[in-house]
Amino acid sequence: MSKDENDLTHTTAEGDAQMVDVGDKPNTARRAVAAGTIHLQPSTIDAIRADDVGKGNVLATARVGAIQAVKHTWETIPMCHQIPITNVETDFEMAQPTITLEVAVETTGKTGCEMEALQGTTTGLNVIWDMVKAAEKDADGQYPDTRIEDIRVVSKEKRPL
């Protein structure tokens, strides 16, 4: 069965879900970068900067969470291939009242690593939220100022080995 550009690759002709066969593709060096932002109260940003959050070092923990998520993406995204991760870089940019996390993932293989970069970004930001949620709650236990947004793939590269 030949595929043209408009064919869906994650479904069979009958509409059943399937994993894409990448067996015949050549190995290539790949890199994907994703980013996203969490909005917090200014006092929470100050506490993170001062390493004065009761649960521990927020950014160090978020970094570990992001890396773990990258490594386990194939377990949580249906039809996602398990790929050899060769490198993960995390970068936090703190401003008032936001933290932006950028996650870069590298692999050598037959398929890209965009989903891994996105998974690392969302999980890293979720870890931040989890660690500061006590400071972010209002009197009613809600999060009126807290939000995660602008999750996106910033770039992706593929080059022959």
trRosetta pair geometry for C-beta under 8 A, 3 or more apart (Angstrom, degrees):
i j d omega theta_ij theta_ji phi_ij phi_ji
1 13 7.4 -127 -138 -49 155 122
3 7 4.5 -121 -153 54 83 145
3 9 7.0 34 -143 -93 149 88
4 7 5.6 113 52 -16 59 101
8 11 4.7 16 108 34 125 104
9 20 4.8 25 151 -102 114 113
10 17 6.2 -16 156 -147 87 72
10 18 6.3 178 -172 61 42 61
10 19 7.6 -1 -132 -111 74 23
10 20 6.4 -54 -82 -50 65 91
10 79 5.4 49 -139 179 112 168
11 15 5.5 -16 -178 -146 127 33
11 16 6.4 144 -156 69 73 33
11 17 6.1 -45 -100 -97 69 37
11 18 6.4 125 -124 19 17 90
12 15 6.8 -41 67 27 73 20
12 16 4.5 5 28 52 115 90
12 18 5.3 89 -48 -23 85 132
17 78 6.9 -11 174 148 147 129
17 79 6.5 -121 176 -61 105 124
18 79 7.2 78 109 -117 28 117
19 79 4.8 -178 -102 -142 67 74
19 81 7.1 114 -170 -73 118 77
20 79 7.0 76 -5 176 78 108
20 81 7.7 -72 61 -44 91 112
20 111 7.6 126 84 -103 123 136
21 24 7.4 41 134 7 99 91
22 25 4.7 -42 -173 19 79 125
22 81 6.6 -36 18 -68 138 157
22 110 4.1 136 146 130 119 124
22 111 5.0 -76 -106 -52 166 107
23 110 7.4 21 -87 -168 15 169
25 110 4.2 120 80 -159 113 98
25 111 7.2 97 72 -59 155 66
26 110 7.3 166 87 -111 20 79
26 160 7.4 2 116 -128 136 85
26 161 7.9 -142 152 17 106 103
27 108 5.9 38 176 162 110 84
27 109 5.8 -54 -134 -133 84 19
27 110 6.0 -59 -92 -63 55 68
27 161 5.9 8 105 -14 94 138
28 108 7.3 -150 99 -150 25 61
28 109 7.5 -35 49 71 57 32
28 110 7.6 97 18 -106 80 31
28 158 5.1 38 130 -172 141 91
28 159 6.3 163 -176 75 100 30
28 160 5.8 -63 -122 -102 93 35
28 161 6.3 -150 -123 -29 39 83
29 106 7.4 -10 -174 -167 85 99
29 107 7.9 168 -154 91 45 43
29 108 5.4 -25 -99 -103 61 83
29 157 8.0 -16 113 116 84 99
29 158 7.4 151 81 -155 52 45
29 159 5.1 -20 62 64 101 87
29 160 7.6 18 18 99 88 11
29 161 5.9 124 -29 -83 91 73
30 106 6.9 160 88 -152 54 53
30 107 5.2 -12 62 63 101 85
30 108 7.3 162 17 -95 77 31
30 109 6.9 -58 17 47 123 77
30 111 7.9 -55 -8 113 169 29
30 112 5.2 -155 -172 -123 148 59
30 113 5.5 144 115 3 117 100
30 156 7.3 -9 -170 -173 93 89
30 157 6.7 166 -151 87 48 62
30 158 5.1 -6 -103 -103 84 73
30 159 7.9 174 -78 22 43 62
31 104 6.4 0 -173 -175 100 98
31 105 7.0 166 -150 84 53 47
31 106 4.8 -15 -99 -99 83 80
31 107 8.0 169 -78 22 43 61
31 113 7.2 -34 -136 53 19 122
31 155 7.8 6 111 110 94 98
31 156 7.0 173 91 -151 54 47
31 157 4.6 7 53 49 95 106
32 104 7.3 174 90 -149 40 54
32 105 5.4 -8 58 56 86 95
32 112 6.1 84 -50 174 128 101
32 113 4.6 -164 18 85 116 78
32 114 4.3 -152 -145 -85 158 54
32 116 7.0 121 62 60 126 88
32 117 4.2 -134 111 -12 103 141
32 153 6.3 -50 -170 -146 106 107
32 155 7.2 -173 -147 96 47 54
32 156 4.5 -3 -106 -107 83 87
32 157 7.6 -164 -71 23 47 63
33 102 6.2 5 -176 -178 102 101
33 103 7.1 168 -151 86 56 43
33 104 4.5 -18 -100 -99 87 81
33 105 7.8 176 -82 18 41 64
33 117 6.0 -165 -138 -155 11 148
33 153 7.3 111 80 -167 51 61
33 154 4.4 -50 104 61 101 111
33 155 4.9 23 40 48 108 85
33 156 7.5 -156 22 -70 64 49
34 102 7.3 173 89 -151 39 56
34 103 5.4 -10 60 58 86 92
34 114 7.1 107 -59 -163 113 64
34 117 3.7 142 -2 135 106 100
34 118 4.6 -173 -119 -77 167 52
34 120 7.0 137 58 60 118 92
34 121 4.4 -112 111 -21 110 140
34 151 7.0 14 174 -173 111 76
34 152 6.6 -179 -152 93 75 37
34 153 5.2 -46 -97 -102 83 51
34 154 6.2 172 -110 0 22 85
35 100 6.1 15 -176 177 111 101
35 101 6.6 174 -146 90 64 49
35 102 4.3 -20 -95 -100 100 76
35 103 7.4 171 -82 17 49 65
35 121 6.1 -168 -122 -127 13 140
35 150 7.4 -23 111 125 87 97
35 151 7.6 -168 97 -138 40 42
35 152 6.2 -14 60 60 76 81
35 154 5.2 53 0 -47 108 121
36 100 7.2 -177 95 -149 29 67
36 101 6.1 -9 60 56 74 90
36 121 4.7 118 8 160 109 117
36 122 6.5 58 13 -80 162 56
36 125 5.4 -68 97 -40 121 150
36 148 6.2 27 156 -178 124 96
36 149 7.0 173 -165 88 88 27
36 150 5.7 157 -137 87 59 68
36 151 3.9 -3 -92 -94 123 68
36 152 7.1 144 -77 12 72 62
37 98 5.1 -6 -172 -170 111 126
37 99 7.0 161 -152 82 63 41
37 100 4.7 -30 -96 -97 85 77
37 101 7.7 172 -88 16 36 67
37 125 7.7 76 113 -115 8 136
37 148 7.1 164 88 -152 46 54
37 149 5.8 -25 67 66 93 73
37 150 5.1 23 20 52 105 118
38 98 6.6 153 79 -153 45 71
38 99 5.3 -5 55 56 96 90
38 101 7.6 32 -3 -7 100 105
38 125 4.8 166 -51 -155 115 101
38 128 5.4 -180 38 88 167 138
38 129 6.3 -145 -142 -60 140 90
38 146 7.3 -6 -177 -161 93 79
38 147 7.3 179 -150 91 56 36
38 148 5.0 -24 -98 -97 77 76
39 97 5.8 55 -162 105 75 97
39 98 5.4 -37 -98 -95 59 85
39 145 6.5 -122 129 159 101 71
39 146 6.4 175 86 -138 75 32
39 147 5.0 10 41 50 112 79
39 148 7.8 -157 15 -74 73 30
39 149 7.2 16 -14 14 107 108
40 44 4.2 -103 162 82 121 131
40 45 5.5 147 85 -51 117 82
40 48 7.9 71 90 -13 164 134
40 97 5.6 -141 72 166 55 92
40 98 7.1 140 21 -104 76 32
40 99 6.9 21 5 -2 121 98
40 128 7.8 -102 -57 149 134 116
40 132 6.4 4 -132 113 135 153
40 136 6.3 -88 -141 -97 84 114
40 145 6.9 69 -165 121 25 106
40 146 6.1 23 -104 -107 58 82
41 44 4.6 96 60 0 82 104
41 45 7.4 -148 94 -4 45 83
41 97 6.4 -49 -158 -157 12 132
41 135 7.1 -135 48 140 122 95
41 136 6.2 176 -1 -115 107 67
41 145 5.1 80 -68 94 79 152
41 146 7.7 -47 -23 -63 78 82
42 45 5.6 -52 -150 34 38 113
42 46 6.4 40 151 -20 68 104
42 96 5.2 26 -116 -151 96 108
42 97 5.0 -85 -67 -100 66 104
43 46 5.5 -50 -149 35 35 115
43 47 6.5 38 151 -21 65 103
43 135 7.0 -144 106 178 100 117
44 47 5.6 -51 -148 35 34 112
44 48 6.5 36 152 -19 65 102
44 97 8.0 69 53 -165 97 98
44 132 5.0 82 -160 -177 121 138
44 135 4.8 141 -100 117 97 130
44 136 5.9 19 -76 -72 152 83
45 48 5.7 -53 -151 35 32 111
45 49 6.4 34 151 -19 65 106
45 94 6.3 143 -160 -169 105 108
45 95 7.9 -61 -148 92 150 27
45 96 5.8 -176 74 -106 163 67
45 97 5.9 -146 -24 -144 136 60
45 98 7.8 10 -90 28 133 15
45 99 7.1 176 -115 -49 95 94
46 49 5.7 -54 -149 36 32 113
46 50 6.2 18 156 -8 66 112
47 50 5.9 -62 -142 47 29 103
47 52 4.7 -104 -154 77 74 92
47 53 5.3 100 141 -67 110 79
47 132 7.4 140 82 -125 125 111
47 135 6.3 -134 36 -119 159 167
48 51 7.5 24 -178 -77 33 37
48 53 6.1 17 -89 -34 59 126
48 58 4.8 -59 -129 41 99 143
48 59 6.8 95 -179 -33 109 95
48 94 7.2 -166 98 -119 124 138
48 99 7.3 -51 104 -66 166 139
48 128 7.9 10 -109 -149 144 102
48 132 7.0 -42 -64 -79 107 135
49 94 6.5 151 -78 148 99 162
51 57 5.7 -18 -135 -105 102 79
51 58 8.0 -157 -119 10 57 83
53 56 6.9 -32 89 56 93 27
53 57 7.8 127 52 -105 106 17
53 58 5.2 52 35 -48 154 108
53 131 6.0 60 145 152 144 103
53 132 6.0 -69 -133 -92 136 81
53 135 7.2 -87 -124 -17 93 139
54 134 7.2 -21 40 55 127 146
55 58 7.5 75 76 -84 103 75
55 61 7.6 -47 125 -3 105 168
55 131 4.6 -145 74 -148 141 83
55 132 8.0 -121 27 -62 125 43
56 60 7.5 -87 141 66 102 111
56 61 5.9 98 96 -44 116 131
56 131 7.2 -87 57 -143 77 125
57 60 3.9 29 111 25 123 118
57 61 6.1 150 87 -17 68 89
58 61 6.1 -67 -152 40 24 106
58 62 6.1 22 156 -18 65 111
58 127 7.9 150 -170 128 69 89
58 128 5.8 64 175 -127 110 72
58 131 4.8 168 -119 105 87 148
58 132 6.4 20 -114 -47 139 103
59 62 5.4 -51 -140 39 34 113
59 63 6.3 43 155 -26 65 101
59 92 5.3 -89 -139 -4 122 167
59 99 7.9 -146 -93 -157 100 145
59 128 7.7 21 -87 -96 53 101
60 63 5.7 -49 -151 29 30 115
60 64 6.8 28 152 -15 62 102
61 64 5.8 -52 -152 35 36 110
61 65 6.3 36 150 -18 66 107
61 127 5.8 -158 123 165 91 126
61 131 6.1 124 77 -71 142 146
62 65 5.5 -54 -146 39 34 114
62 66 6.2 39 154 -24 67 103
62 90 7.8 177 116 172 86 150
62 92 7.4 84 87 -79 134 131
62 101 7.0 -116 150 -100 129 142
62 124 4.5 76 173 -165 92 77
62 125 7.4 59 -152 -68 124 22
62 127 4.2 168 -108 87 67 122
62 128 4.9 17 -89 -56 138 81
62 131 7.4 -100 -54 5 93 138
63 66 5.8 -52 -148 33 29 112
63 67 6.5 25 155 -15 63 106
63 90 4.8 -180 -129 69 85 153
63 92 7.8 -88 -68 -32 96 116
63 124 6.9 38 -85 -128 28 115
64 67 5.9 -57 -149 38 31 108
64 68 6.2 32 154 -19 66 108
64 127 8.0 166 66 -148 75 167
65 68 5.7 -55 -145 38 30 112
65 69 6.2 32 156 -21 65 106
65 123 5.2 -148 149 142 98 100
65 124 5.6 152 88 -98 99 51
65 126 7.4 -132 150 73 144 86
65 127 3.8 160 31 -58 164 147
66 69 5.8 -56 -150 34 29 112
66 70 6.6 34 152 -23 63 102
66 88 7.4 171 122 166 94 129
66 90 5.2 108 82 -96 150 136
66 101 6.9 -155 -87 174 145 137
66 103 5.4 -152 -180 -98 127 130
66 120 4.1 62 -175 -174 83 85
66 121 6.9 45 -134 -72 111 26
66 123 5.7 160 -99 83 47 96
66 124 3.3 9 -70 -66 109 112
66 127 7.4 -104 -39 13 72 136
67 70 5.6 -48 -152 29 34 115
67 71 6.6 28 153 -15 64 107
67 88 5.0 142 -119 98 85 152
67 90 7.1 -92 -52 -32 87 126
67 120 6.8 41 -73 -131 26 115
68 71 5.8 -61 -153 39 32 110
68 72 6.3 3 159 2 68 116
68 123 7.4 -117 75 134 86 151
69 72 6.1 -74 -142 50 29 95
69 73 6.7 62 156 -67 65 77
69 119 4.7 -159 152 141 105 93
69 120 4.9 163 81 -96 108 48
69 122 7.5 -152 169 68 160 77
69 123 3.5 166 -60 24 156 157
69 124 7.2 -121 24 -35 137 70
70 73 6.2 -20 -158 -30 30 110
70 85 6.0 102 137 -118 109 152
70 88 5.1 156 61 -106 167 138
70 103 6.9 -162 -70 173 121 133
70 105 5.5 -178 -147 -102 128 124
70 116 4.6 61 -151 179 76 97
70 117 7.3 32 -112 -79 105 34
70 119 6.2 151 -89 84 43 103
70 120 4.1 11 -59 -69 95 116
71 85 5.9 -97 -97 14 70 151
71 88 8.0 -77 -47 -38 85 147
72 75 4.8 -42 -178 31 83 120
72 76 6.5 60 131 -11 91 106
72 119 7.8 -141 77 147 69 144
73 76 6.3 -81 -154 45 35 95
73 77 5.7 -6 171 9 79 117
73 80 5.8 -95 135 139 92 152
73 115 5.4 137 175 122 139 98
73 116 4.6 -123 -12 -98 156 68
73 119 4.3 175 -103 21 102 162
73 120 8.0 -55 -63 -37 115 76
74 77 6.9 -63 -116 50 24 88
74 80 4.8 -146 -115 105 56 98
74 81 6.2 -56 -112 119 118 23
74 82 4.0 -161 84 -83 179 66
74 83 7.2 160 -56 3 125 67
76 80 7.9 -3 68 36 54 140
76 119 7.0 132 67 -132 126 134
77 80 3.8 56 88 -19 108 138
77 115 5.5 -95 33 179 175 139
77 119 7.1 -108 -34 -72 122 129
80 115 5.4 -125 -126 103 130 161
81 109 7.9 -176 117 145 135 143
81 110 7.7 -71 135 74 170 97
81 111 5.1 102 39 48 142 149
83 107 4.9 11 147 -151 123 155
83 109 4.9 -145 -149 33 102 167
83 111 6.2 -125 -83 69 129 94
83 113 6.3 -131 85 -90 152 91
83 116 7.2 -98 53 -42 120 140
84 107 5.8 135 80 -149 62 94
84 108 6.6 -29 80 56 116 72
84 109 5.9 152 34 -60 89 121
85 88 6.3 5 173 -45 126 101
85 105 6.4 -67 -136 -162 101 100
85 106 7.4 97 -166 73 62 53
85 107 5.8 -58 -109 -87 39 94
85 113 7.4 114 -108 -131 79 137
85 116 6.8 -178 -96 -169 113 157
86 106 4.9 -65 69 107 97 96
86 107 5.6 150 5 -110 94 34
86 108 5.9 54 -36 -5 142 89
87 104 7.6 -13 116 113 99 94
87 105 7.3 160 88 -157 62 38
87 106 4.0 17 50 42 99 118
88 103 6.9 -18 -166 -168 92 93
88 104 7.1 156 -156 83 43 57
88 105 5.6 -4 -106 -106 76 70
88 106 7.7 -147 -65 22 40 74
88 120 6.7 -173 -153 -115 123 157
89 103 7.3 158 82 -156 53 45
89 104 4.3 0 54 54 102 106
90 101 6.6 -22 -164 -165 96 96
90 102 7.2 151 -157 81 46 54
90 103 5.5 -11 -104 -104 75 74
90 104 7.9 -157 -70 24 33 70
90 120 7.3 -134 -90 160 103 122
90 124 6.6 168 -138 -110 132 155
91 101 7.4 147 77 -156 49 48
91 102 4.6 -12 59 58 99 101
91 104 7.8 34 -2 -6 105 102
92 99 5.8 -17 -165 -172 102 105
92 100 7.2 149 -157 78 49 50
92 101 5.7 -18 -101 -100 71 71
93 99 7.1 154 76 -160 48 53
93 100 4.5 -8 56 56 102 100
93 102 7.5 41 -8 -7 104 105
94 98 7.7 179 -151 97 43 52
94 99 5.3 -16 -103 -107 69 82
95 98 5.2 5 65 58 93 85
95 99 7.7 171 28 -84 63 36
95 100 7.6 23 11 -5 106 99
97 145 7.4 -50 136 170 150 119
99 125 7.8 170 91 -118 103 82
99 128 6.3 -153 70 -148 144 163
101 121 5.6 160 101 -142 107 73
101 124 4.8 -175 176 106 162 132
101 125 5.6 -149 22 -62 136 86
101 128 7.7 -162 -43 -22 132 136
102 121 7.4 -11 -130 -104 24 109
102 154 6.8 -2 -138 -11 107 153
103 117 5.1 169 99 -155 98 69
103 120 3.8 177 -178 103 164 123
103 121 4.7 -141 14 -62 120 77
103 124 6.5 165 -60 -3 124 143
104 117 6.7 0 -124 -119 23 116
105 113 4.3 -134 109 142 119 130
105 116 4.6 155 -163 103 174 116
105 117 4.5 -137 8 -68 113 83
105 120 6.6 158 -58 -1 116 144
106 113 7.0 175 -119 41 8 161
107 112 7.8 136 53 -164 125 28
107 113 4.7 144 4 -56 122 132
107 116 7.7 103 -35 30 129 156
108 161 6.8 66 -151 -86 114 123
112 115 7.9 111 103 5 88 80
112 156 6.1 13 -154 -163 134 133
112 158 6.9 -74 -92 -74 97 113
113 116 4.5 -41 -172 38 84 122
113 117 6.1 90 129 -25 84 93
113 156 8.0 169 58 -132 68 101
114 117 5.7 -56 -151 36 34 110
114 118 6.3 31 154 -15 68 107
114 153 5.2 -12 -149 -108 110 136
114 156 5.6 -34 -76 -89 104 133
115 118 5.6 -54 -146 40 33 111
115 119 6.0 35 154 -21 67 107
116 119 5.7 -52 -142 37 29 111
116 120 6.3 32 156 -20 63 106
117 120 5.8 -53 -148 36 29 112
117 121 6.4 30 154 -20 63 107
117 153 6.7 90 88 -118 129 81
118 121 5.7 -56 -149 36 31 112
118 122 6.3 22 159 -13 67 107
118 151 6.5 79 -149 169 90 111
118 153 6.6 -50 -65 -70 103 83
119 122 6.2 -56 -143 40 29 104
119 123 6.1 21 161 -12 64 113
120 123 6.1 -62 -142 43 25 105
120 124 6.0 27 160 -21 64 111
121 124 5.9 -57 -145 35 25 110
121 125 6.5 18 160 -12 62 108
121 151 6.0 146 113 -139 128 94
122 125 6.0 -59 -149 41 30 108
122 126 6.2 31 152 -20 65 108
122 148 7.4 93 -137 156 70 148
122 151 5.9 21 -76 -122 92 144
123 126 5.4 -53 -144 38 34 114
123 127 6.4 41 154 -25 66 100
124 127 5.7 -50 -152 29 31 113
124 128 6.9 35 149 -19 62 99
125 128 5.6 -46 -154 29 38 114
125 129 6.6 39 149 -18 65 102
125 148 4.9 109 143 -125 137 127
125 151 7.9 -121 17 -86 152 105
126 129 5.5 -51 -150 36 37 114
126 130 6.3 39 152 -21 67 105
126 148 7.3 -29 -69 -58 63 159
127 130 5.6 -53 -146 36 32 113
127 131 6.3 27 157 -17 65 108
128 131 6.0 -65 -151 38 27 106
128 132 6.4 -9 165 9 66 113
129 132 6.6 -81 -144 51 24 88
129 133 6.1 49 160 -67 66 92
129 136 7.5 -47 -150 17 69 162
129 146 6.4 113 -129 177 100 130
129 148 6.9 -70 -50 -48 134 115
130 133 6.0 -25 -143 -19 26 116
132 135 5.0 -54 -174 46 81 112
132 136 5.5 78 126 -26 91 108
133 136 5.4 -63 -138 43 36 110
133 137 6.3 48 163 -39 70 97
133 143 7.3 -59 -142 -87 82 122
133 146 7.8 39 -116 -112 66 176
134 137 6.4 -43 -150 12 27 112
136 143 5.3 22 136 -128 112 93
136 145 6.8 -136 -157 66 89 94
136 146 4.6 42 -177 -54 139 135
137 141 5.3 -19 -164 -139 124 38
137 142 6.7 119 -150 54 71 24
137 143 6.4 -53 -97 -77 53 68
138 141 7.2 -59 66 12 62 15
138 142 5.2 -17 38 61 106 79
138 143 7.5 -178 -5 -84 87 21
138 144 5.6 29 -31 3 136 110
143 146 3.9 -57 177 44 113 116
143 147 7.8 147 130 -58 112 61
148 151 7.2 32 149 -47 101 106
153 156 6.2 -8 173 -38 126 105
